[in-house]
């Protein structure tokens, strides 16, 4: 089992910034990918950004140039720096861990006001 604890969500005005964190604990593998997904009300859960154990990143087109994903392997933690936030970024953000299995965090709300 892998446990994921997310933090850093909140309310911010358009143009502002937030930094999300997700710490993994439990039976983590030596090689795993982590990522952030988001789900707005009435919509499906979509990928925002992912990062492999080698540091290879991938971003949704809608966040490229604004969001940055990074990880600290020593802490089993992944971060999402979100800049120039827009109202359409409002969603519940979920952390995902993928190794021998797939695990999800509980989600953290991000609300961007116009």
C-alpha positions as CSV (number, residue, x, y, z in Angstrom):
1,X,0.0,0.0,0.0
2,X,1.1,3.5,-0.8
3,X,-0.4,6.5,1.1
4,X,-0.5,9.9,-0.5
5,X,-0.9,13.2,1.4
6,X,-1.6,16.3,-0.5
7,X,-1.4,19.9,0.6
8,X,-1.3,23.4,-0.7
9,X,-4.7,24.0,-2.3
10,X,-6.8,27.0,-1.6
11,X,-8.4,30.1,-2.9
12,X,-6.4,32.6,-5.1
13,X,-7.2,35.4,-7.4
14,X,-6.6,35.1,-11.2
15,X,-3.0,35.7,-12.0
16,X,-1.8,34.4,-8.6
17,X,0.2,31.3,-7.7
18,X,-0.1,28.2,-5.6
19,X,2.2,25.3,-4.9
20,X,0.8,21.8,-4.3
21,X,2.7,19.1,-2.5
22,X,2.1,15.3,-2.4
23,X,4.1,13.1,-0.1
24,X,4.1,9.3,-0.6
25,X,4.7,6.8,2.2
26,X,4.4,3.1,2.6
27,X,5.6,0.4,0.3
28,X,7.0,2.7,-2.4
29,X,9.0,1.2,-5.3
30,X,12.4,2.4,-6.3
31,X,11.1,3.5,-9.7
32,X,7.8,5.1,-10.0
33,X,6.0,8.0,-11.7
34,X,4.0,10.6,-10.0
35,X,1.6,13.1,-11.4
36,X,-1.2,15.6,-10.8
37,X,-4.7,15.3,-12.2
38,X,-7.7,17.5,-11.8
39,X,-11.4,17.2,-11.9
40,X,-13.8,20.1,-12.2
41,X,-17.5,19.7,-11.3
42,X,-19.3,17.7,-14.0
43,X,-16.2,17.0,-15.9
44,X,-13.8,14.0,-16.2
45,X,-10.5,13.8,-14.4
46,X,-7.7,15.0,-16.7
47,X,-4.0,14.8,-16.5
48,X,-2.3,18.0,-15.6
49,X,1.4,17.0,-15.3
50,X,3.4,13.9,-14.7
51,X,7.1,13.2,-13.9
52,X,9.0,9.9,-14.1
53,X,11.6,8.6,-11.7
54,X,14.2,9.9,-14.3
55,X,12.7,13.4,-14.2
56,X,10.9,13.2,-17.6
57,X,7.9,15.5,-17.5
58,X,4.7,15.8,-19.5
59,X,2.1,18.6,-19.3
60,X,-1.4,19.2,-20.5
61,X,-1.4,21.8,-23.3
62,X,-3.6,24.1,-21.1
63,X,-0.9,24.4,-18.4
64,X,2.3,24.5,-20.4
65,X,4.4,27.5,-19.6
66,X,2.4,28.2,-16.4
67,X,2.7,25.0,-14.3
68,X,5.9,23.2,-13.3
69,X,6.1,19.7,-11.8
70,X,9.1,18.6,-9.8
71,X,10.0,15.8,-7.4
72,X,12.3,15.2,-4.4
73,X,13.1,11.5,-4.6
74,X,14.7,11.5,-1.1
75,X,11.4,12.7,0.3
76,X,9.1,10.7,-2.1
77,X,7.4,14.0,-2.7
78,X,6.1,15.6,-5.9
79,X,5.3,19.3,-6.3
80,X,3.2,21.4,-8.7
81,X,4.1,25.0,-8.9
82,X,1.1,26.8,-10.5
83,X,1.6,30.3,-11.8
84,X,-0.6,32.7,-13.7
85,X,-3.7,30.9,-12.5
86,X,-6.9,31.2,-14.4
87,X,-10.5,30.7,-13.3
88,X,-10.6,27.6,-15.6
89,X,-7.9,26.0,-13.4
90,X,-10.5,25.7,-10.6
91,X,-10.8,22.0,-9.8
92,X,-10.0,19.3,-7.3
93,X,-6.4,18.3,-7.8
94,X,-5.4,14.7,-7.2
95,X,-2.0,13.3,-6.8
96,X,-1.3,9.9,-8.5
97,X,1.5,7.4,-7.8
98,X,2.2,4.7,-10.3
99,X,4.7,2.0,-9.6
100,X,3.8,-1.7,-9.1
101,X,0.2,-0.3,-8.6
102,X,-1.7,2.9,-9.0
103,X,-2.7,5.0,-6.0
104,X,-4.5,8.3,-5.6
105,X,-4.5,11.0,-3.0
106,X,-7.6,12.4,-1.4
107,X,-7.6,15.5,-3.5
108,X,-7.1,19.2,-2.7
109,X,-9.4,22.0,-3.8
110,X,-8.0,24.8,-5.9
111,X,-10.3,27.7,-6.6
112,X,-9.3,30.7,-8.8
113,X,-11.5,33.7,-8.6
114,X,-11.8,36.2,-11.5
